[in-house]
Amino acid sequence: MLMKKSLLTLVAVFLSAAAFAQNPFVGKMSPMSDALKNYSRSGMKDARNAGENTDTGQAPRKVATPVTPPEGMQTEDYVFMATDVDGKTESSVLAIGFSGNDIYVQGLCVHIPNAWIKGTVSGSKITFASGQFLGVSGGYINMYFAGYDPFAKTLKDVVFDYDAEEKSMSTKQLVLINDNDNKFSPFSIYTRTEFLKVIERGGTPLTPHVNEIFISKSGAAPRLLFTIPLVDMNGNAMAASKVSYKIYSDNRHAMAPVTLQKSEYTALSENMTEIPYLFSDNKNIYTCDIDLLMEYTAWNRIGVKAIYSGGGEIHESAIGWFSLLEADTLPAGLTPRECVLNVEDANYDNDEEKRIVKVAVDGENIYISGLASRFPYSWLKGTMKDDVATFTADKYIGEFIVPGSNEVQHYYFNPEGNVEFKYNSENLIYTADAYRIDFADETSDTGLSNYDNYEDAEITFMEDVATTPELPDVNTFEMNAMGEYFVTFYVYAKDDIDEYIMPSKLSYELFVDKGDDKTTPYVFTSAYYCLDSDMTTMPYDFNSNNRTIFNEGDYHTVFINTNNVASWKRFGVKSIYNGGGKKNETPIRWTTIHPEVTGINETGTAVVDVVYHDMQGRRTNAAAKGLLIKKTRMEDGTVKTVKIINK
């Protein structure tokens, strides 16, 4: 069979509005159900490449007769829009026709674009039976349309809401393109699926998304796979015949459109820079799927821009970029030391900034994580010579998805030149005069913008001392739209006098009062959290493979292994520090579980103060742009912490 890997979580679309408002990050990380945890976008089966990784001895599935529409039935152009398992937009061209109370839809399966499914219209609902046979892909893979119920873990019919006046159809159910007619075995998983009627008008296209560069195991040319949403910025469906696109290169931050040369793309009669959406040479160019017959490996990024000429107007999207670079990693077996970085922030009147970083030395190589404030766990590799650590210019750090917008930013270390950290072996300190962290917006075609601009950088090693950790904060206890409960909280890598402590020696425990007025330790079970054994004490920086436990520095999220909290009254957390050979722990910080499980009950009767910090821990004001942490302290000492976005 085709291999299936672990499913990254179904994203923001599964969160309730209240949960998303409290914490934009959680929306990208809902674990869904046990049935989905064993699959991922990276492991989704691709019919065009099925022969490279498929056991051709697979027993054939049940074959039925494909749906055939009535002869002479008239169809209209529609657009398919949906969200995939990674939260990315999927889009394609549909043809839809009606015959009495029956509806026929063609184009839902990109692997068999001529395949139809049939539904039944009843008032404002349309029901499509699960298990409809779509046809055979790749010569031997049987494809089916299906719906899926993650709670019952069974296939089920898909019911769309139908607006006859707008001629639009939508469903929030899981929609599958499956290789089995009666059990979960997907090629594609969609949610928030919409069928939108095309009405030609002017409009600016949404930004395309580059999904990946697929490297063939058989030696064929790498493939650029991308998605052009066939809707404009206002959500109106665009006529595919009026859509074209350009591919862009970013060569060390110099952007330019790419021309497909007929000398390489031999099926072309002329060079092409602007490519019609529906164009295919049936050899190297397909819809949103192009072989890269060019030297692209020296590029920083590759991007796609959409152009729409509907309604007699021409509008262009921003460029959707994809990084071709990889960030440095720490070699296996190398143990870093925990340190404190002190810098002056030249972007903020040389305010002092302080945070934890890690340093590892391996012969002539040195690795430092946390030099970029937005990437506390990303490593940069340098070279050591004569007590000088040199980090070369323009190293790629990683990408950041802006919460609430899905905009992707690509970050680089000091593009303007190399940076030297001088090491003082007597004082155990690294110092550098200055360095920068710049970024390129996913949609930018104008180069880099500055994010971090530091001067007088010092890295000092942390001492292993006994101390009491800072009291943690519980943020929310909520339920998302999939019926999963999760808690968000802060465990601070600081002690009770606001000094940094070693994250490697910090852990936490969770507690629950299930309505019996007892303090019951919460157990992280091995099966639910993908652990080697059950645990009650969790390391500060632990992230589970299935994303049921994860953290962004001090900010932690844990999905709760239960289906019913109706009787639960409180949920709590405490911090534990094993520094200096001594165990110190905080009292339990409790939160009352709201009856509707929508967040914290504010037990304080009056607000004492409200403070704001940015994601680097710098204090700011309520009007600051971007993602902020807002802490509201009540007169009884309770604190409510939320994340907000100012645009």
TIVO-211792 format. One record per residue: x, z, y of N, C-alpha, C in turn; residue in one letter. Coordinates in steps of 0.1 Angstrom, whole numbers, plus 2048, in hexadecimal, padded with zeros to 3 digits. Example, Ala and Ser with C-alpha at 12.3 -4.5 7.8 and 13.67 -1.06 7.14 Angstrom:
<rs>
88484E7C787B84E7D388484E7DFA
8808477EA8898477F588184F800S
</rs>
This chain:
<rs>
8088007F480080080080980080CM
8037FD81780A7FE82480C80C827L
81880F82C81B81D83081382283CM
80E82E83C80783484780F84084BK
81284185881984C85D810856865K
81686186A80E86B87080786787DS
7FA86987E7F286488A7F586D896L
7FB8678A07FB86D8AD7ED86F8B2L
7EB8798B97DE87E8BC7D58748C4T
7C88758C17BE86D8C97BD8758D7L
7BD86D8E27C18728EF7B58768F7V
7B78759057AF87B90E7A087890CA
79D86D90678F8699047878748FBV
78E87C8F37888858EB7868938F2F
78B8958FD78A8A290477D8A390CL
7778AE90C76C8B19157718B0923S
7688AD92D76B8AC93B7718B9940A
76B8C493B7708D194077F8D393BA
7818D092F78F8D292A7998CA931A
7968BD93379F8B493A7A28B9948F
7978BE94F7998C395D7A28CF95DA
7A28D79537AA8E39537B98DF950Q
7BB8D59477C88D29427C98C393EN
7CE8BB9487CF8AC9457D78A9939P
7E18B19367EB8AE92B7E48AF91EF
7DB8B991C7D58BB90E7CE8AE90AV
7C98A79137C189B9107C9891908G
7D68919097DE8879027E288C8F4K
7DE8988F07E489E8E57DA8A48DBM
7CD8A18DC7C48A78D27C78A38C4S
7C88AC8BA7CC8A88AD7C18A18A5P
7B58A08AA7A989A8A37A78A2896M
7A589C88B7A28A287F7AD8A0874S
7AC8A886A7B78A785F7B889985AD
7AD8928597AD8848547B587B85CA
7B687D8697BD8748727CB878874L
7CF8848707DD8898737E788286BK
7E487A8617ED8738597EF86485DN
7EB8618697EC85386D7F185387BY
7F784787F7FC84688D7FB837891S
7FC83589E7FC8288A480882089ER
81482889D82082189881E81E88AS
815824883813821875807819872G
80081587C7F480C87A7F97FF874M
7F17FA86B7F57EE8647F37E186DK
7FC7D886C7FB7CC8747FB7C086AD
7F07B986A7EE7AE8617F87A3862A
7FD7A086E80779686F814799869R
8177A68678237AA8618217B2854N
8157B084E8127B884281B7B5837A
8207A98368287A582B8367AC82BG
83A7B28368477B88378477C6831E
83B7CD83183B7DB82C82F7DE824N
82A7D581D81E7D78158217D5806T
81C7DE7FE81C7DC7F08127D27ECD
8177C67E880D7BB7E58067BE7D8T
80A7C87D08037CC7C47F77D47C7G
7F37D67D37E87DF7D77DB7D97D1Q
7D37E27CB7C67DE7C57BD7D87D0A
7B67CD7CD7AE7C77D87A27D07DBP
79E7D07E77927D77EB7857CF7E7R
77A7D57E876D7CE7E676C7C37F0K
7697B77EC7677AC7F57587A87F5V
7537A78027457A480474579680BA
73979280F738785817739788825T
74278182D74378483B735781842P
73378784D72778585572777785BV
71C77085A71B76386070F763869T
71175F87670575F87F6FC75387CP
6EF7548816E674987F6EB73C885P
6E873287F6EC7248846E6722891E
6EE71D89B6E971A8A86E77258B1G
6EB7318AD6EA73D8B66F373B8C2M
6EE73E8CE6F573D8DA6FD74A8DCQ
7097498E17127558E47167558F2T
7197618F771F76390472C76A903E
73476990E74276F90E74177D912D
74778590974979490C75779790BY
75A7A490F7687A990E7677B6906V
7707B78FD7727C48F577C7CD8FDF
7787D98FF7817E39057807F08FDM
78B7F68FA78B8038F279880A8F5A
7998168F07A581E8F07AA8208E2T
7B881E8E07BD8208D37C282E8D1D
7C88318C57CC83E8C27D78448CBV
7DE83C8D27E88418DC7E38428EAD
7D583F8EC7D08408F97D2833901G
7D78298FB7D981C9017CC813900K
7CB80B90B7BF80290B7C17F6902T
7B77F38FA7B77E78F27AC7DD8F8E
7AE7D08F77A57C78FD7A67BA8F6S
79B7B38F679B7A58F078E79E8F4S
78D7918F07817898F377778A8E8V
76A78B8EC75F78C8E27557808E5L
74E77C8DB7427748DC73777B8D6A
72C77D8DD7207848D971477C8DAI
70C77C8CF6FF7758CF6F477E8C9G
6E777B8CD6DC7838C96D277A8C1F
6CC77F8B76C27788AF6B77828ABS
6AD7828B36A278C8B16A879A8B4G
6A77A38AB6AD7B18AD6BB7B28A7N
6C07A78A36CE7A789D6D87A28A8D
6E47A88A86EF7A58B16FB7A18A8I
7027978AD70E7928A671A7938AFY
7257988AB73179A8B373D7948ACV
74478B8B37507848AD75C7888B6Q
76778B8AF77478D8B677879B8B6G
7717A48AF7757B28AF7827B58A8L
7857AD89D7917AE89679C7A489AC
7A67A88A07B079F8A57B779789AV
7B779D88E7BE7978837B678B87DH
7A878C87F79F78287A79677F886I
79A77889079277789D78577089BP
78376889177776188F76C769887N
77077588376777D87B75C783883A
75078587D74478A88474079887EW
73A7A08867327AC8817247AB886I
71B7B187F70D7B08827077BE885K
6FF7BF88F6F87CC8926EA7CA894G
6E27D58966D47D58986D17DC8A5T
6C97D58AD6C57DB8BA6B87E38B8V
6B87EF8BD6AC7F78BD6AB7FF8CBS
6A47F98D46A37FF8E16B07FF8E8G
6B580B8EC6C280C8F36CE80F8E9S
6CC80D8DC6D680F8D26D88038CAK
6E58018C66E97F68BD6F17FC8B2I
6ED7FA8A56F380089A6FB7F5892T
7077F78907107EE8877137F587AF
70F7F086F7117F68627207F7860A
72580285A7338048577367FC84AS
7427F78487467F183C7447E283CG
7407DC84773E7CD84874B7C6845Q
74B7BC83C7577B583975A7AA843F
7677AB84876B7A185377279584DL
77879684278078B83C78D790837G
7957868337A278982D7AD785837V
7B778E83A7C278C8437CF78B83BS
7D77828407E47818397E477C82BG
7D87778277D777181A7D277A80FG
7D27888127CE7918077C979E80CY
7C97A18197C47AE81E7B67AD823I
7AD7B481C79F7B381F79C7BD82BN
7957B88357937BF8427847C3843M
7817CF8487747D384A7727DA857Y
7667D985D7627E086875C7EE864F
75F7F986B75A80686675A80F872A
751819871751825879756831871G
75A83B87876084787175B854877Y
75885D86F75486B87375F87486FD
76787987977388287676F88F871P
76389487375F8A186E75A8A0860F
75289685C74E89484E75988D846A
76288784E76D87F84776887483FK
75E86D84475886183D756856847T
75584A84175183E84974284084DL
73E83A85873083B85C72D82F865K
72082C86671C82186F72082587ED
72181A88672581C89471981989CV
7158228A570A8218AE70F81F8BCV
70B8148C270F8118D07038148D9F
7068198E56FC81A8F06FB80C8F6D
6EF8078F96EC7F98FD6E57F990AY
6EB7F39146E57F19216E17E2922D
6D47DF91F6D07D191F6D17CA92CA
6CF7D29376CF7CC9446DE7C8948E
6E77D19456F57CE9486FC7C693DE
6F57C59316FA7BF9257087C5921K
7087D29217147D991D7117E2912S
71B7E59097197ED8FD7267F68FCM
7238038F972F80C8F872C8178EES
73781C8E87368278DF7428308E0T
74083D8DD74C8468DD75084A8CFK
7498448C574D8468B775A83F8B4Q
7608448A976C83D8A576983089EL
76F8258A276D81889C779813896V
77880F88978480B8817847FC87EL
7907F687D7927EA8767997EF869I
7937EF85E7977F685279B7EC847N
7A37F183D7A67E883279E7ED825D
7947F582878C7FB81D77D7FC821N
7747F98197667F981D75F80681CD
76681081675F81D815767829817N
77482881B77C83381E78583082AK
78A83B83079383983C7A0834839F
7A382783E7B082183B7B2816846S
7B581A8527B481285E7C0809861P
7BD7FD8667C77F586D7C77F987CF
7BB7FB8817B97FF88F7AF80A890S
7B181389A7A781D89D7A481C8ACI
79781B8AF79381A8BD7898258C0Y
7898298CD77F8328D277B82D8E0T
7708328E576A82D8F276A81E8F2R
7648198E876380A8E67588058EFT
75B7FA8F67517F38FF7517E48FCE
7457DE8FD7437D08FD73D7CD90BF
7447C69137407C392173E7B4923L
7327B192972F7A392C73779E937K
73C79293574578B93F73C78494AV
73D78995673778296274277F96BI
74577296D75076E97574F773984E
75A77998975A77E99776978099AR
76C7829A677A7869AA77C7949A6G
7897979A478D7A59A179B7A699DG
7A17B29A07AF7B499D7B17BA98FT
7B97B39867BA7B89787C07C6977P
7BC7CD96C7C47D99697D27D6965L
7DB7DF9657E97DD9627EA7DB953T
7F17D194E7F37CF9407FB7DB93AP
7FB7DC92D8037E692680C7DF91BH
8197E191C8227DC9118227E7906V
81E7E38FA81D7EC8EF82A7EF8E8N
8317E48E583E7E68DE8467D98DDE
8527DA8DA85A7CF8D685C7D08C7I
8557C78BF8557C88B08617C18ABF
86A7C88A48767C289E8737BF88FI
8737B388B86F7AF87E87A7B3874S
8767B78688807BA85D8857AE857K
87E7A385988279685288B78E85AS
88F79286689878B86E891781878G
88478187987D77988387F77F891A
87C77789B87F77B8A98767878ACA
87C7908B487479B8B98677978C0P
85C79F8BE85079B8C484C7A58CFR
8477A08DB8427A88E58337A98E4L
82E7B58E28207B88DF81B7BF8ECL
8107BA8F280B7C08FE7FC7BE8FEF
7F67C69087E77C59097E47C2918T
7DC7B891A7D77B59287C87B9928I
7C57C492E7B67C892F7AE7BD936P
7A47B992F79C7AE9357917B393EL
7947BD94678B7C29517937C495DV
78C7C49697937C69767937D4979D
7987D798579A7E598978C7EC98AM
7817E598C7747EB98D76D7EB97FN
7747E897576E7E89677657DC964G
7667D296C75E7C69697667BD95FN
75F7B79557657AE94B76A7A2952A
77679D94E77C79195377B786949M
77877994E77876E94578776B940A
78976B93379676992E79C75C932A
79475293479874593879E745946S
79B74F94E7A075095B7AC75995DK
7B175F9517BC7699517C976294CV
7D37659537E176194F7EA76D951S
7F776B94D80077694F80E771950Y
81777995582577795782D782950K
83877F94A84178994484C78B94EI
85079895085B79B95A8667A3953Y
8727A095887E7A89538837B195ES
8887BC95A88F7C696389D7C795ED
8A67C19658B57C19628BC7C996CN
8BE7D69678C47E09708BD7E197DR
8B07E297D8A77E49888A57D8991H
8A97CD98C8A67C099389B7B998BA
88F7B89918837B298A8817A398DM
87D79C98287B78E984872789979A
86977F97C861779971869771967P
86577195B86C76A95086575C94DV
86E75294C86974594886B74293AT
86173E93286273A92486872C924L
87472A91F87A71D920876715914Q
87370891786E6FF90C87A6FC902K
8866FE9068926FC8FD8927078F2S
88C7138F588B71E8EB87D71E8E5E
87271C8ED86571B8E786170D8E5Y
8667078DA8666F98D78586F38D7T
84D6FB8D58406F68D583B6F38E3A
8426F88ED83D6F68FB8426E8900L
8396E290883D6D590E8446D791CS
8436E392184A6E692E84D6F592EE
8566F993785970793984C70E93FN
84B71B93B83F72293F843730945M
83E733951840740957833747958T
82874095B81B74695B81374194EE
80F74A9468097469397FA749938I
7F27409357E37439347E174D929P
7D875692B7D57619217D275B913Y
7CA7509137C574B9067CF741900L
7DB73E9077E47349027EB7388F6F
7ED72F8EC7F57328E17FC7258DDS
8097258D980F7198D480F71A8C4D
8087248BF8077258B08147268A9N
81E72B8B082C72C8AB8327398AFK
83473A8BC83B7468C283374D8CDN
8287478D182074D8DC81174E8D7I
80D75A8D77FF75D8D37F97668DEY
7EC7698DE7E67718E87EC77F8E7T
7F37838F27F97918F48037938E9C
80A7898E481378A8D981D77F8DAD
8297818DE8337768E184077A8DAI
8467708D38547718CE85E7718DAD
86877A8DA87177A8E587D7718E1L
87C7648E588775B8E289075A8EEL
8967658F289E7668FE8A77728FCM
8B27739058BB77E9058B578990EE
8AF7939088A879E9108AE7AB90EY
8B87AD9058BD7BA9028C57C190DT
8C97B99178D07BF9238C67C492DA
8B97C292C8B07C69368AD7D5934W
8A97DB9408A47E99408967E993AN
88E7E093F8807E093C87A7D293BR
86F7D19348687C49348597C7937I
8537BF93F8467C194483D7B5944G
8307B89468257AD94781C7B0953V
81A7A595A8107A596580579B962K
7F87A09657EC7979627E879196FA
7E378496E7DE77D97A7D0778977I
7C677B9807B877797E7B376E989Y
7AE7639857A975998F79A75898FS
79376298B78476298B77E762998G
77275C99976B75B9A67717549B1G
77B74B9AD7817439B778C74A9BFG
7907569BA79A75F9C17A57619B7E
7B17649BC7BD7679B37C17759B6I
7C177D9AC7C678B9AD7D078E9A2H
7DA7969A57E579999C7E57A8999E
7E87AC98D7E97BA98A7F77BF98DS
7F97CC98C8077D198C80E7CD97FA
81B7CF97E8227CC9728227D8969I
81E7D695D81F7E195382D7E094BG
8357EA94D8437EA9488447F193BW
84E7ED9338527F49278617F5927F
86680192487580492487B7FE918S
8867F791A88E7F290E89A7FB90BL
89C8069138A780F9128A481B90AL
8AD8229048AB82E8FD8B3839903E
8AD8459048B485190A8BE856900A
8C885E9058D18648FC8CB86F8F4D
8D08728E88CB87D8E08D78868DCT
8D48928D88DE89C8D38E08998C4L
8ED8978C08F08958B28EB8A08A9P
8E789D89D8E38A78948EE8B1891A
8EB8BD88F8F58C788C8FD8CD897G
8FB8C88A39028CD8AF8F98D88B6L
8FE8E48B78F68EF8BD8F98F08CCT
8F08EF8D58F38F08E38F28FF8E8P
8F89018F38F890F8FA8EE90E905R
8E69199078DC91A9118E391E91EE
8E09179298E69199368DC919941C
8E091D94D8D791C9598DD912963V
8D59099678D98FF9728D590597FL
8DE9059898DB9099978DE8FC99FN
8D58F89A78D78EC9B08D08EE9BDV
8D48E79C78CD8E69D38C58D99D4E
8B98D99D78B08CE9D78B08C79E4D
8B78BB9E58B98B49F28AC8AE9F6A
8A28AC9ED8958A79F188C8B29F7N
8908BE9F68888C99FC8918D3A04Y
8978CDA0E89F8D5A188A98DEA11D
8AF8D9A068BA8E09FE8B58ED9F9N
8A88EE9F58A38FA9EF8AA8FC9E2D
8AD9099DE8B390C9D18A990A9C6E
8AE9049BB8A69029AF8AE9069A3E
8A790D99A8AE91398F8A5911982K
8AC90D9778A490B96A8AE90B95FR
8A890C9538B090C9468B48FE942I
8C18FD93E8C68F09388CE8F492CV
8D28EA9248DA8EC9188E68E3919K
8F28E89148FE8E19139048E2905V
9098D69019108D58F491C8CD8F5A
9278D18EF9348CA8F09388C68E2V
93B8BA8E09408B58D394C8AC8D5D
9588B38D49648AB8D79658A68E5G
9668998E69668938F49588908F9E
94E8938F29408908F793A89D8FBN
93289C90692A8A890B91B8A390CI
9128AC9099048A990A8FD8B4913Y
8F58B091C8EE8B99258DF8B5925I
8D68BF9238C88BC9248C38C4930S
8B98BE9378B28C49428B78C1950G
8C18B89518C58B495E8BA8AE966L
8B18A79608A58A296789A8AC965A
8948B097188A8BB97087E8B7968S
87A8AA96886E8A69618718A5952R
87D8A594E8818A393F8898AF93BF
8848BB93988C8C69358938C5927P
88D8BC91E8938BB91189B8AE90FY
89C8A69198A48999188B289B91AS
8BA8949118C98969118D088B919W
8DB88E91F8E48849258F288691EL
8F887B91A90587C91491087891DK
91A88091E92687D92693387E91EG
93E87C92594B87E91E953889926T
95B89191E96389B923972897923M
97889992E98789692F98D89F93AK
9978A793699E8AF9409948B8948D
98B8BE9409808C79469778C0950D
9758B394F96C8AC9579628A594EV
9558A795094B8A1948945895951A
94688994C94287D95393587794DT
92B87695591E87095191D862958F
91C85895091C84A95690E84895ET
90F83F96890483C9708F8835969A
8EC83796D8E182F9698DD83195BD
8DF83D9558DB8409488CC841947K
8C683C93D8B783D93B8B484B936Y
8AA85293C8A686093889A860930I
89085893488385892C877854935G
86C85492F86085093685685C938E
84F85C943845866946838860949F
82D86594282086094481986994FI
81586495A80F86C965801870960V
7FF87D9607F288295B7E687D963P
7DC87A95D7D08759637CF867967G
7DB8609657DB8519697E184995ES
7E884F9547EF84794A7FA83E950N
7FE84095C80983896281683C95CE
81E83395882B83695283683495CV
83F83F95C84B83E96585783F95CQ
86283795F86E83695887983C961H
88184695B88A84E96389984B95FY
8A184B9698B08489678B885296EY
8C48559688CD85E96E8D7857977F
8D785C9848E185898E8E484998EN
8DB8409918DE8329908E982D999P
8ED8359A38F78309AD9058329A9E
90883A99F91683C99B917847991G
92384898B926853981926860987N
92386B97F92387998492D88197CV
93588998393F89197C93B8A097EE
93B8A79729398B59729478BB96EF
94D8C397795A8CA9759578D796EK
95F8D996495E8E695C9688F095FY
9648FC96296D90796596D910958N
97790F950978916943979925945S
97E92995097F93895397293E956E
96A93795E95D93D96295193795AN
95592E95194A92894893F921951L
94391895993991296293C904965I
9328FB9659338ED96892E8EB976Y
9358E397E9308E098C9318D198FT
9278CD9979278BF99B9228BE9AAA
9288B59B29248B49C09168B09C2D
9118A69BA9038A19BC9008989B1A
8F38969AE8EE88C9A58DF88A9A9Y
8DA87E9A48CC87A9A78C587699AR
8B887799A8AF8729908A6869996I
8A685C99389D85299989484D98ED
88884799387F84298987983598EF
87482D98486D82098785F822982A
85582098B84782098684581597CD
83C81797283980D96883480096FE
82D80297A8277F79818307F198CT
83B7F798F8437F399A84C7E6998S
84D7DE9A28567D29A18607D39ADD
8627DF9B286A7E19BE8767E99BCT
8797EE9B08857F69AD8828049ABG
88B80D9AF88B81B9AC8868249B7L
88182F9B487D83A9BE8848469B9S
88784F9C388F85B9C08858669BCN
88986E9B288187A9AE8888879B0Y
8948889AA89C8949AC8A98909B4D
8AD8989BE8B98959C68C08A29C8N
8CA8A59BF8D08B29BF8DE8B29C5Y
8E28BD9CA8EF8C09CF8F48CD9CAE
9028CF9CA9088DC9C69028E19B9D
9038D99AF8FE8DC9A29088E699AA
9038F099490B8FA98C9048FD97FE
90B8FC97490590096790D90B962I
90791796090D92395B90792794DT
90F92C94490A93093790293D938F
8F793E9308EF94A9308F5954927M
8F396192B8F796C9238EC97191AE
8F097690E8E797B9048E598A907D
8DA98D90E8D899B9128CA99F90DV
8C89AC90B8BB9B29088B39B3915A
8A79AE91489E9AF9208909AD91BT
8869B19248789AF9218739A2927T
86C99A91F86898D92585C98F92FP
85A98593784F986941842985939E
83898C93F82A98C93882597E938L
82097992D81A96B92C80D96A933P
80895E9367FB95B93C7F3953932D
7E69569307DD94D9287D6945933V
7D59389307CF92F93A7C192C936N
7BF92592B7B19219267AF923918T
7A392591479F92490679391B906F
79490F90078A9059017878FD8F4E
77D8F58F577A8EC8EA7798DE8F0M
77F8D58E877E8C78ED7728C08E7N
7718B38EA7658AC8E67648A98D7A
7708AB8D07708A98C276D8B68BBM
76A8C18C27668CE8BC7728D68B8G
77E8D28BD78B8DA8BA78D8E48C6E
7918F08C27948FB8CB7A38FB8CEY
7A68FE8DA7B48FF8DE7B69098E9F
7C290F8E97C59198F37D29148FAV
7D29169087DE9139107E391F916T
7F09219177F592D91C80492B921F
80993592881793492D81F940926Y
82A93C92083494591C840942924V
84594B92C84F94993685D94C930Y
86694393287494592E87C94D939A
87595893D87B96194787896F943K
88097994887D98794587498D950D
87299A94F8689A095886E9A2966D
87B99F96888199F97688499197AI
87E98797487E97997888C972976D
89497796C8A097096889E96895CE
8A495C95B8A395494F8A895B943Y
8A19589378A595D92A8A7952921I
8AD9549168B094990C8A3945905M
89F9389068939348FF8959358F0P
8A19348EA8A39348DC8A09428D6S
8A094C8DF89D95A8DA88F95F8DEK
8879558E487A9598E986F9538DFL
86595B8DD85A9568D484D95D8D9S
8429598D383595F8D782C9618CAY
82296A8CC81896C8C280A96B8C9E
8009668C17F39658C67EA96F8BFL
7DF9738C67D697D8C07C89798C4F
7BF97E8BB7B197B8BD7A89888BAV
79E98A8C37949948C178798C8BCD
78498C8B07799848AA76C98B8ACK
76A9948B675E99B8B875D9A88B1G
7689AC8AA7689B98A37709C38AAD
7759C08B677D9C98BF78B9CC8B8D
78F9C38AF79C9C58A87A69BA8AEK
7B29BE8AE7BD9B58B37C39AF8A6T
7BF9A28A47C399C8977CD99189BT
7D99928957E49878977DE97A892P
7E197089A7DD9628967E795D88DY
7E39568827ED9518787ED94287AV
7FA93D87C7FC92E87C7FE92A86DF
7F49248687F49218597FD914857T
80391484C80D9098498058FC848S
7F98FB8427F28EF8407EE8E984DA
7E88F18567E28EC8627ED8E886CY
7F88F086D8028ED87780F8E6872Y
80E8E186581A8DA85F8268E385FC
8258EF85A8308F985A8358FA84BL
84190084984590283C83E90E836D
83A91883E83292383982A929845S
82093184281893784C821940855D
81D94086282594886C81B94F876M
82095A87B819961886821961893T
82E96089183795F89D83C95189FT
83A94B8AB83E93D8AD84993C8B7M
8549358B485E9338BE85992C8CBP
85F9308D685B92C8E385A91D8E4Y
8649168DF8659078E18618FF8D5D
8599058CC8558FE8C08498F48C3F
84A8E88BE8408DE8BE83D8D98B0N
8318DA8AC82D8D589E82D8C689DS
8308C18918308B288F8228AC892N
8188B389080A8AD8928048B189FN
80C8B68A88088B98B67FD8C38B7R
7FC8CC8AD7F38D78AE7F98E38B5T
8068E38B780E8ED8BF8188E48C7I
8178E68D48218DF8DD8238E68EAF
82E8E38F08308EA8FD8388E0907N
8358E391383D8DC91E8448E7926E
84F8EB9218568F792784E903925G
84A90A92F84391792E83491592AD
82F90992C82190692A81E90291BY
81690A914814908906805905903H
8038FD8F97F68FA8F47F68FB8E4T
7EC9028DF7EA9048D17DC9018CDV
7DA8F88C47CC8F68BE7C99008B4F
7BD9058B47B99118AC7B390C89FI
7B79118947B390D8877A6914883N
79B91088A78E91688778390C88BT
77790D88676C90488A76290C891N
76391A89275892289875F92E89FN
75D92F8AC76193B8B37569428BAV
74A9418B473E9468BA73E9558BDA
74595C8B374596B8B57529708BCS
75B9678BF76896B8C47669708D3W
76D97A8D676C9808E477897D8ECK
78497F8E679197E8EE79B9768E6R
7A49718EE7B096B8E87BC96F8F0F
7C89728E97D39788F17E09728ECG
7EB9758F47F89708F180297B8F6V
80D97D8EE8189858F382597E8F1K
82F9818F983C97C8F88469868F2S
84F9808EA8599888E38679838E6I
87198B8E987E9878EC88898F8E3Y
8919888DC89A98E8D38A998C8D9N
8AA98F8E58B898D8EC8C099A8EAG
8CD9988EA8D69A48EA8D49AD8DDG
8CF9A78D38CE9AE8C68C29B88C6G
8B99B78D08AE9C08D18A19B88D3K
8969BD8CD8899B78CE8819BE8D9K
87D9B58E38749BA8EE8689B18EEN
85D9B78F18519AF8F18479B48FCE
83E9AB9018359AF90B8289B4905T
81F9BA90D8129BD90980B9B0906P
7FF9B09007F79A48FE7F09A190AI
7F199490E7E998F91A7DC989914R
7D098E9177C498A9127BC98191BW
7B49789167AA97191E79C973917T
79297491E784974919780966916T
77B96490A77695790676895590CI
76794B91475A94891A750944910H
743948912739944908738935905P
73A92D91073A91E90E74891990AE
75292190975F91D90576491290FV
76391591B76790B92577390F92DT
77891B92A78492093278492F934G
78C93493C78D94293F782948946I
77D95394277495B94A77C962955N
77995F96277F96696D77A97496EE
78197E96977C98B96A77F992977T
78898D97F78B99298C77F990996G
77D99999F7729989A87769929B5T
7829919B878798B9C47959859C3A
79797A9CA7A49749C97AE97B9D2V
7BA97E9CC7C59859D47CD97A9DBV
7D29709D37DA9659D97D99599CFD
7DD94E9D57DE9419CE7EB93B9D1V
7F39379C78009319C98009249C1V
80891A9C680990D9C081890B9BDY
81B9059B28289009AE8288F29A9H
8328EA9AB8338DD9A48388DF996D
83A8D498F83D8D498184C8D897FM
8548D998A8618DE9898628ED98CQ
8578F398E8579029928599059A0G
8598FB9A985B8FD9B784E9009BER
84E90B9C684290E9CD83E9049D7R
8319009D882D8F69E18208FA9E7T
8188F19ED80B8F49F38008EC9ECN
7F48EF9EF7E98E99E97E78DA9ECA
7EE8D69F67EC8C79FA7F78BF9F4A
8018C49ED80C8BD9E78068B39DDA
80D8A79DC80889C9D380E89F9C5K
8068999BC80B89A9AE8048A59A6G
80B8A899B8068B299180B8C0996L
8028CA9988058D799D8008E1994L
8078ED9948028F998D7FC902997I
7EF9069967E990F99F7E691C998K
7EB92799E7E99349987E193C9A2K
7D594199D7CC94A9A57CD95899FT
7D19619A87D296F9A37C69779A9R
7BF97E9A07B39869A47B79949A7M
7AE99C9AD7B19A99B27B39B39A6E
7AE9AF99A7B09B898F7BD9B5987D
7C59AB98C7D29A89867D199C97DG
7C59979797C498B9717C997F979T
7CE9759717D39699777CD95D970V
7C89539787C39479727CC93C976K
7D293496C7DB92996F7D591C96AT
7D59129737D09059707D98FB975V
7D98EF96F7E08E39747D78DA97CK
7DB8D69887D38CD9907DB8C1994I
7D48B69977DA8AA99B7D68A69A9I
7DF8A49B27DC89F9C07E18919C1N
7D98889C47DD87A9C67DF8769D4K
</rs>
